[in-house]
């Protein structure tokens, strides 16, 4: 097996692509909130471009 060095963005893109392929990625406010509440979420990424303060407050509070 060859070792390939990648930057963070490339590695994250690969991980997300694999998660989508294996049906392991949850998207959207409602589905993410549900996964976090059920403690099924391992990691949560919140886009910096999200300008809805209530959305960011809800997700950040649930992640604590």
N, CA, C and O atoms as a CHARMM CRD file, in Angstrom:
* protein
*
  256
    1    1 UNK  N      0.84400  -1.17300   0.00000 PROA 1      0.00000
    2    1 UNK  CA     0.00000   0.00000   0.00000 PROA 1      0.00000
    3    1 UNK  C      0.89400   1.24300   0.00000 PROA 1      0.00000
    4    1 UNK  O      1.80700   1.36000   0.81700 PROA 1      0.00000
    5    2 UNK  N      0.62700   2.14900  -0.90600 PROA 2      0.00000
    6    2 UNK  CA     1.39000   3.38800  -1.00800 PROA 2      0.00000
    7    2 UNK  C      0.82700   4.42800  -0.05300 PROA 2      0.00000
    8    2 UNK  O     -0.38600   4.52900   0.12700 PROA 2      0.00000
    9    3 UNK  N      1.70700   5.18900   0.54700 PROA 3      0.00000
   10    3 UNK  CA     1.31000   6.27700   1.42800 PROA 3      0.00000
   11    3 UNK  C      1.30500   7.55500   0.60700 PROA 3      0.00000
   12    3 UNK  O      2.29400   7.89400  -0.04400 PROA 3      0.00000
   13    4 UNK  N      0.18700   8.25400   0.64400 PROA 4      0.00000
   14    4 UNK  CA     0.05300   9.49400  -0.11000 PROA 4      0.00000
   15    4 UNK  C     -0.17900  10.62500   0.87900 PROA 4      0.00000
   16    4 UNK  O     -1.09400  10.55900   1.70000 PROA 4      0.00000
   17    5 UNK  N      0.64300  11.65600   0.80300 PROA 5      0.00000
   18    5 UNK  CA     0.44700  12.81300   1.67100 PROA 5      0.00000
   19    5 UNK  C     -0.60000  13.72500   1.06500 PROA 5      0.00000
   20    5 UNK  O     -0.60800  13.96700  -0.14200 PROA 5      0.00000
   21    6 UNK  N     -1.50000  14.23800   1.92700 PROA 6      0.00000
   22    6 UNK  CA    -2.54300  15.16400   1.48000 PROA 6      0.00000
   23    6 UNK  C     -2.63400  16.31400   2.46500 PROA 6      0.00000
   24    6 UNK  O     -2.27300  16.18400   3.63500 PROA 6      0.00000
   25    7 UNK  N     -3.11600  17.42100   1.97800 PROA 7      0.00000
   26    7 UNK  CA    -3.39700  18.52000   2.88700 PROA 7      0.00000
   27    7 UNK  C     -4.74800  18.24300   3.56200 PROA 7      0.00000
   28    7 UNK  O     -5.46600  17.31900   3.17900 PROA 7      0.00000
   29    8 UNK  N     -5.07600  19.04500   4.55500 PROA 8      0.00000
   30    8 UNK  CA    -6.29100  18.81800   5.33600 PROA 8      0.00000
   31    8 UNK  C     -7.54300  18.84300   4.47200 PROA 8      0.00000
   32    8 UNK  O     -8.40300  17.97300   4.60600 PROA 8      0.00000
   33    9 UNK  N     -7.65700  19.82600   3.59100 PROA 9      0.00000
   34    9 UNK  CA    -8.85700  19.95000   2.75600 PROA 9      0.00000
   35    9 UNK  C     -9.05800  18.73700   1.85600 PROA 9      0.00000
   36    9 UNK  O    -10.18300  18.26400   1.69200 PROA 9      0.00000
   37   10 UNK  N     -7.98400  18.23700   1.28000 PROA 10     0.00000
   38   10 UNK  CA    -8.08000  17.06600   0.41000 PROA 10     0.00000
   39   10 UNK  C     -8.47000  15.83100   1.21300 PROA 10     0.00000
   40   10 UNK  O     -9.31100  15.04500   0.77600 PROA 10     0.00000
   41   11 UNK  N     -7.87200  15.65900   2.37300 PROA 11     0.00000
   42   11 UNK  CA    -8.19900  14.51500   3.22500 PROA 11     0.00000
   43   11 UNK  C     -9.65200  14.57900   3.68000 PROA 11     0.00000
   44   11 UNK  O    -10.35000  13.56500   3.67500 PROA 11     0.00000
   45   12 UNK  N    -10.10700  15.75400   4.06900 PROA 12     0.00000
   46   12 UNK  CA   -11.49600  15.91600   4.49600 PROA 12     0.00000
   47   12 UNK  C    -12.45100  15.61700   3.35300 PROA 12     0.00000
   48   12 UNK  O    -13.47400  14.96400   3.55500 PROA 12     0.00000
   49   13 UNK  N    -12.13300  16.08200   2.16800 PROA 13     0.00000
   50   13 UNK  CA   -12.96300  15.81700   0.99100 PROA 13     0.00000
   51   13 UNK  C    -13.08300  14.31400   0.74700 PROA 13     0.00000
   52   13 UNK  O    -14.17100  13.82300   0.44600 PROA 13     0.00000
   53   14 UNK  N    -11.98200  13.58500   0.87300 PROA 14     0.00000
   54   14 UNK  CA   -11.99300  12.13000   0.68300 PROA 14     0.00000
   55   14 UNK  C    -12.84600  11.44100   1.75000 PROA 14     0.00000
   56   14 UNK  O    -13.62700  10.54200   1.43800 PROA 14     0.00000
   57   15 UNK  N    -12.69800  11.85900   2.99600 PROA 15     0.00000
   58   15 UNK  CA   -13.47800  11.26400   4.08800 PROA 15     0.00000
   59   15 UNK  C    -14.96500  11.51300   3.87600 PROA 15     0.00000
   60   15 UNK  O    -15.77400  10.60200   4.05300 PROA 15     0.00000
   61   16 UNK  N    -15.33400  12.73100   3.50000 PROA 16     0.00000
   62   16 UNK  CA   -16.74700  13.04100   3.26900 PROA 16     0.00000
   63   16 UNK  C    -17.29900  12.27500   2.07500 PROA 16     0.00000
   64   16 UNK  O    -18.44700  11.83200   2.09700 PROA 16     0.00000
   65   17 UNK  N    -16.48600  12.11500   1.03400 PROA 17     0.00000
   66   17 UNK  CA   -16.91900  11.35300  -0.13700 PROA 17     0.00000
   67   17 UNK  C    -17.19000   9.89800   0.24600 PROA 17     0.00000
   68   17 UNK  O    -18.17600   9.30900  -0.19700 PROA 17     0.00000
   69   18 UNK  N    -16.31700   9.32500   1.06800 PROA 18     0.00000
   70   18 UNK  CA   -16.51500   7.94900   1.53000 PROA 18     0.00000
   71   18 UNK  C    -17.72400   7.83800   2.45300 PROA 18     0.00000
   72   18 UNK  O    -18.44700   6.84200   2.41100 PROA 18     0.00000
   73   19 UNK  N    -17.94700   8.84800   3.28000 PROA 19     0.00000
   74   19 UNK  CA   -19.10700   8.83200   4.17800 PROA 19     0.00000
   75   19 UNK  C    -20.40700   8.89700   3.38800 PROA 19     0.00000
   76   19 UNK  O    -21.37600   8.22200   3.73400 PROA 19     0.00000
   77   20 UNK  N    -20.43500   9.69400   2.34300 PROA 20     0.00000
   78   20 UNK  CA   -21.62600   9.76600   1.48800 PROA 20     0.00000
   79   20 UNK  C    -21.86900   8.40900   0.83000 PROA 20     0.00000
   80   20 UNK  O    -23.00300   7.93600   0.77300 PROA 20     0.00000
   81   21 UNK  N    -20.80700   7.79200   0.33900 PROA 21     0.00000
   82   21 UNK  CA   -20.93500   6.50400  -0.35000 PROA 21     0.00000
   83   21 UNK  C    -21.43000   5.40200   0.58000 PROA 21     0.00000
   84   21 UNK  O    -22.12500   4.48500   0.14400 PROA 21     0.00000
   85   22 UNK  N    -21.07300   5.48700   1.85900 PROA 22     0.00000
   86   22 UNK  CA   -21.48400   4.44500   2.80400 PROA 22     0.00000
   87   22 UNK  C    -22.71700   4.84100   3.60500 PROA 22     0.00000
   88   22 UNK  O    -23.05200   4.20000   4.60100 PROA 22     0.00000
   89   23 UNK  N    -23.39200   5.90500   3.16200 PROA 23     0.00000
   90   23 UNK  CA   -24.61300   6.38400   3.81800 PROA 23     0.00000
   91   23 UNK  C    -24.35700   6.78800   5.27000 PROA 23     0.00000
   92   23 UNK  O    -25.22100   6.60200   6.12700 PROA 23     0.00000
   93   24 UNK  N    -23.18000   7.33600   5.54600 PROA 24     0.00000
   94   24 UNK  CA   -22.82100   7.70800   6.90000 PROA 24     0.00000
   95   24 UNK  C    -22.73400   9.20500   7.11900 PROA 24     0.00000
   96   24 UNK  O    -22.14400   9.65500   8.10200 PROA 24     0.00000
   97   25 UNK  N    -23.31500   9.98300   6.21400 PROA 25     0.00000
   98   25 UNK  CA   -23.24500  11.43400   6.32900 PROA 25     0.00000
   99   25 UNK  C    -24.64600  11.99400   6.48100 PROA 25     0.00000
  100   25 UNK  O    -25.53800  11.68100   5.69300 PROA 25     0.00000
  101   26 UNK  N    -24.83600  12.82300   7.49700 PROA 26     0.00000
  102   26 UNK  CA   -26.12600  13.46100   7.74600 PROA 26     0.00000
  103   26 UNK  C    -25.99100  14.92900   7.38700 PROA 26     0.00000
  104   26 UNK  O    -25.01500  15.57800   7.76300 PROA 26     0.00000
  105   27 UNK  N    -26.97300  15.45700   6.65600 PROA 27     0.00000
  106   27 UNK  CA   -26.93800  16.85800   6.24100 PROA 27     0.00000
  107   27 UNK  C    -28.27000  17.51400   6.54400 PROA 27     0.00000
  108   27 UNK  O    -29.30900  16.85400   6.57100 PROA 27     0.00000
  109   28 UNK  N    -28.23100  18.80100   6.77000 PROA 28     0.00000
  110   28 UNK  CA   -29.44000  19.56100   7.05000 PROA 28     0.00000
  111   28 UNK  C    -29.62700  19.76000   8.54600 PROA 28     0.00000
  112   28 UNK  O    -29.21200  18.92900   9.35400 PROA 28     0.00000
  113   29 UNK  N    -30.25400  20.86600   8.89900 PROA 29     0.00000
  114   29 UNK  CA   -30.40900  21.23200  10.30500 PROA 29     0.00000
  115   29 UNK  C    -31.16600  20.17700  11.09100 PROA 29     0.00000
  116   29 UNK  O    -30.69800  19.73600  12.14100 PROA 29     0.00000
  117   30 UNK  N    -32.32600  19.76800  10.60200 PROA 30     0.00000
  118   30 UNK  CA   -33.16900  18.83100  11.34800 PROA 30     0.00000
  119   30 UNK  C    -32.47900  17.47700  11.53600 PROA 30     0.00000
  120   30 UNK  O    -32.45300  16.93700  12.64200 PROA 30     0.00000
  121   31 UNK  N    -31.92400  16.93600  10.45700 PROA 31     0.00000
  122   31 UNK  CA   -31.27100  15.62900  10.55000 PROA 31     0.00000
  123   31 UNK  C    -30.01600  15.68400  11.41900 PROA 31     0.00000
  124   31 UNK  O    -29.73400  14.74300  12.16100 PROA 31     0.00000
  125   32 UNK  N    -29.26700  16.77600  11.33100 PROA 32     0.00000
  126   32 UNK  CA   -28.07100  16.91500  12.16600 PROA 32     0.00000
  127   32 UNK  C    -28.44100  17.03700  13.63400 PROA 32     0.00000
  128   32 UNK  O    -27.82600  16.39700  14.48600 PROA 32     0.00000
  129   33 UNK  N    -29.43900  17.85200  13.93300 PROA 33     0.00000
  130   33 UNK  CA   -29.87500  18.01100  15.32200 PROA 33     0.00000
  131   33 UNK  C    -30.33600  16.67200  15.88500 PROA 33     0.00000
  132   33 UNK  O    -30.02800  16.34100  17.03000 PROA 33     0.00000
  133   34 UNK  N    -31.06900  15.90600  15.09200 PROA 34     0.00000
  134   34 UNK  CA   -31.55700  14.60500  15.54000 PROA 34     0.00000
  135   34 UNK  C    -30.39000  13.65100  15.80900 PROA 34     0.00000
  136   34 UNK  O    -30.38600  12.95100  16.82100 PROA 34     0.00000
  137   35 UNK  N    -29.41100  13.61900  14.91800 PROA 35     0.00000
  138   35 UNK  CA   -28.25300  12.73400  15.09400 PROA 35     0.00000
  139   35 UNK  C    -27.43700  13.12500  16.32300 PROA 35     0.00000
  140   35 UNK  O    -26.95700  12.25500  17.04900 PROA 35     0.00000
  141   36 UNK  N    -27.27800  14.42200  16.55800 PROA 36     0.00000
  142   36 UNK  CA   -26.52900  14.88500  17.73100 PROA 36     0.00000
  143   36 UNK  C    -27.28000  14.52100  19.00300 PROA 36     0.00000
  144   36 UNK  O    -26.67500  14.02400  19.95400 PROA 36     0.00000
  145   37 UNK  N    -28.59400  14.76000  19.03600 PROA 37     0.00000
  146   37 UNK  CA   -29.39400  14.43900  20.22100 PROA 37     0.00000
  147   37 UNK  C    -29.36800  12.94700  20.53100 PROA 37     0.00000
  148   37 UNK  O    -29.36000  12.55800  21.69900 PROA 37     0.00000
  149   38 UNK  N    -29.35400  12.11600  19.50400 PROA 38     0.00000
  150   38 UNK  CA   -29.32600  10.66400  19.69500 PROA 38     0.00000
  151   38 UNK  C    -27.91000  10.14400  19.93900 PROA 38     0.00000
  152   38 UNK  O    -27.69600   8.93900  20.06400 PROA 38     0.00000
  153   39 UNK  N    -26.95800  11.05300  20.00300 PROA 39     0.00000
  154   39 UNK  CA   -25.54600  10.73600  20.22600 PROA 39     0.00000
  155   39 UNK  C    -24.98500   9.79700  19.16000 PROA 39     0.00000
  156   39 UNK  O    -24.12600   8.96100  19.44200 PROA 39     0.00000
  157   40 UNK  N    -25.47800   9.94400  17.94200 PROA 40     0.00000
  158   40 UNK  CA   -24.97900   9.17100  16.80700 PROA 40     0.00000
  159   40 UNK  C    -23.90400   9.93800  16.04800 PROA 40     0.00000
  160   40 UNK  O    -23.19500   9.36100  15.22400 PROA 40     0.00000
  161   41 UNK  N    -23.78000  11.22300  16.31600 PROA 41     0.00000
  162   41 UNK  CA   -22.80800  12.06100  15.60800 PROA 41     0.00000
  163   41 UNK  C    -21.42800  11.90800  16.24100 PROA 41     0.00000
  164   41 UNK  O    -21.28800  11.91500  17.46400 PROA 41     0.00000
  165   42 UNK  N    -20.43000  11.77300  15.40300 PROA 42     0.00000
  166   42 UNK  CA   -19.04900  11.69000  15.86700 PROA 42     0.00000
  167   42 UNK  C    -18.37300  13.04600  15.71300 PROA 42     0.00000
  168   42 UNK  O    -17.60700  13.47400  16.57700 PROA 42     0.00000
  169   43 UNK  N    -18.66400  13.71100  14.60800 PROA 43     0.00000
  170   43 UNK  CA   -18.08700  15.02500  14.33700 PROA 43     0.00000
  171   43 UNK  C    -19.15400  15.86800  13.64300 PROA 43     0.00000
  172   43 UNK  O    -20.01200  15.34100  12.93500 PROA 43     0.00000
  173   44 UNK  N    -19.08900  17.16500  13.85100 PROA 44     0.00000
  174   44 UNK  CA   -20.06100  18.07300  13.23900 PROA 44     0.00000
  175   44 UNK  C    -19.30000  19.24000  12.61800 PROA 44     0.00000
  176   44 UNK  O    -18.49000  19.89100  13.27900 PROA 44     0.00000
  177   45 UNK  N    -19.57000  19.49400  11.34800 PROA 45     0.00000
  178   45 UNK  CA   -18.97600  20.63000  10.65300 PROA 45     0.00000
  179   45 UNK  C    -20.06800  21.64100  10.39200 PROA 45     0.00000
  180   45 UNK  O    -21.11900  21.30300   9.84600 PROA 45     0.00000
  181   46 UNK  N    -19.82700  22.87200  10.77600 PROA 46     0.00000
  182   46 UNK  CA   -20.77900  23.95500  10.57000 PROA 46     0.00000
  183   46 UNK  C    -20.12600  24.98200   9.64700 PROA 46     0.00000
  184   46 UNK  O    -19.05800  25.51100   9.95600 PROA 46     0.00000
  185   47 UNK  N    -20.76000  25.25500   8.53400 PROA 47     0.00000
  186   47 UNK  CA   -20.18400  26.15200   7.53300 PROA 47     0.00000
  187   47 UNK  C    -20.03800  27.57000   8.08000 PROA 47     0.00000
  188   47 UNK  O    -20.93700  28.09000   8.74000 PROA 47     0.00000
  189   48 UNK  N    -18.90400  28.17700   7.79700 PROA 48     0.00000
  190   48 UNK  CA   -18.69100  29.57100   8.19200 PROA 48     0.00000
  191   48 UNK  C    -19.65900  30.49800   7.47400 PROA 48     0.00000
  192   48 UNK  O    -19.96000  31.58500   7.96700 PROA 48     0.00000
  193   49 UNK  N    -20.14300  30.07900   6.32400 PROA 49     0.00000
  194   49 UNK  CA   -21.03800  30.92600   5.53600 PROA 49     0.00000
  195   49 UNK  C    -22.47700  30.90700   6.04100 PROA 49     0.00000
  196   49 UNK  O    -23.32500  31.61900   5.50300 PROA 49     0.00000
  197   50 UNK  N    -22.76700  30.10600   7.06500 PROA 50     0.00000
  198   50 UNK  CA   -24.12100  30.06600   7.62600 PROA 50     0.00000
  199   50 UNK  C    -24.37100  31.37800   8.36100 PROA 50     0.00000
  200   50 UNK  O    -23.72800  31.66300   9.37100 PROA 50     0.00000
  201   51 UNK  N    -25.30500  32.17100   7.85100 PROA 51     0.00000
  202   51 UNK  CA   -25.56200  33.48100   8.45500 PROA 51     0.00000
  203   51 UNK  C    -26.82500  33.48900   9.30900 PROA 51     0.00000
  204   51 UNK  O    -27.25800  34.55400   9.75100 PROA 51     0.00000
  205   52 UNK  N    -27.41600  32.33600   9.54900 PROA 52     0.00000
  206   52 UNK  CA   -28.59800  32.23000  10.40600 PROA 52     0.00000
  207   52 UNK  C    -28.11900  31.94200  11.83100 PROA 52     0.00000
  208   52 UNK  O    -27.73600  30.81600  12.14800 PROA 52     0.00000
  209   53 UNK  N    -28.14500  32.96400  12.68200 PROA 53     0.00000
  210   53 UNK  CA   -27.60100  32.86400  14.03500 PROA 53     0.00000
  211   53 UNK  C    -28.30700  31.78100  14.84000 PROA 53     0.00000
  212   53 UNK  O    -27.66100  31.06800  15.60800 PROA 53     0.00000
  213   54 UNK  N    -29.61100  31.64500  14.68000 PROA 54     0.00000
  214   54 UNK  CA   -30.34900  30.63100  15.43600 PROA 54     0.00000
  215   54 UNK  C    -29.86200  29.22400  15.09900 PROA 54     0.00000
  216   54 UNK  O    -29.76700  28.37800  15.98800 PROA 54     0.00000
  217   55 UNK  N    -29.55600  28.96300  13.83400 PROA 55     0.00000
  218   55 UNK  CA   -29.06200  27.64300  13.42900 PROA 55     0.00000
  219   55 UNK  C    -27.73100  27.34400  14.10800 PROA 55     0.00000
  220   55 UNK  O    -27.54100  26.26700  14.67200 PROA 55     0.00000
  221   56 UNK  N    -26.82100  28.29500  14.05100 PROA 56     0.00000
  222   56 UNK  CA   -25.50900  28.06400  14.65000 PROA 56     0.00000
  223   56 UNK  C    -25.62300  27.90600  16.16300 PROA 56     0.00000
  224   56 UNK  O    -24.93200  27.07400  16.75100 PROA 56     0.00000
  225   57 UNK  N    -26.48100  28.68900  16.79300 PROA 57     0.00000
  226   57 UNK  CA   -26.67200  28.57300  18.24200 PROA 57     0.00000
  227   57 UNK  C    -27.20800  27.19900  18.62700 PROA 57     0.00000
  228   57 UNK  O    -26.74000  26.60200  19.59600 PROA 57     0.00000
  229   58 UNK  N    -28.18200  26.69400  17.87800 PROA 58     0.00000
  230   58 UNK  CA   -28.77700  25.38400  18.16900 PROA 58     0.00000
  231   58 UNK  C    -27.73600  24.28000  18.03300 PROA 58     0.00000
  232   58 UNK  O    -27.57200  23.46000  18.93600 PROA 58     0.00000
  233   59 UNK  N    -27.04200  24.26100  16.91800 PROA 59     0.00000
  234   59 UNK  CA   -26.06600  23.19500  16.67400 PROA 59     0.00000
  235   59 UNK  C    -24.91800  23.26700  17.67600 PROA 59     0.00000
  236   59 UNK  O    -24.49400  22.23600  18.19800 PROA 59     0.00000
  237   60 UNK  N    -24.41200  24.45900  17.94800 PROA 60     0.00000
  238   60 UNK  CA   -23.31900  24.59100  18.91200 PROA 60     0.00000
  239   60 UNK  C    -23.75700  24.16100  20.30400 PROA 60     0.00000
  240   60 UNK  O    -22.98200  23.52600  21.02000 PROA 60     0.00000
  241   61 UNK  N    -24.97300  24.48900  20.70100 PROA 61     0.00000
  242   61 UNK  CA   -25.47900  24.08600  22.01500 PROA 61     0.00000
  243   61 UNK  C    -25.63100  22.56900  22.10200 PROA 61     0.00000
  244   61 UNK  O    -25.28300  21.96700  23.11800 PROA 61     0.00000
  245   62 UNK  N    -26.14400  21.95600  21.05100 PROA 62     0.00000
  246   62 UNK  CA   -26.31700  20.50400  21.05800 PROA 62     0.00000
  247   62 UNK  C    -24.97800  19.77300  21.09900 PROA 62     0.00000
  248   62 UNK  O    -24.87900  18.68500  21.66800 PROA 62     0.00000
  249   63 UNK  N    -23.95900  20.36400  20.50400 PROA 63     0.00000
  250   63 UNK  CA   -22.64500  19.72100  20.46500 PROA 63     0.00000
  251   63 UNK  C    -21.91200  19.79300  21.80400 PROA 63     0.00000
  252   63 UNK  O    -20.93800  19.06800  22.00700 PROA 63     0.00000
  253   64 UNK  N    -22.34700  20.62600  22.69000 PROA 64     0.00000
  254   64 UNK  CA   -21.65300  20.76700  23.98000 PROA 64     0.00000
  255   64 UNK  C    -21.92400  19.63000  24.88600 PROA 64     0.00000
  256   64 UNK  O    -21.41500  19.59800  26.00700 PROA 64     0.00000
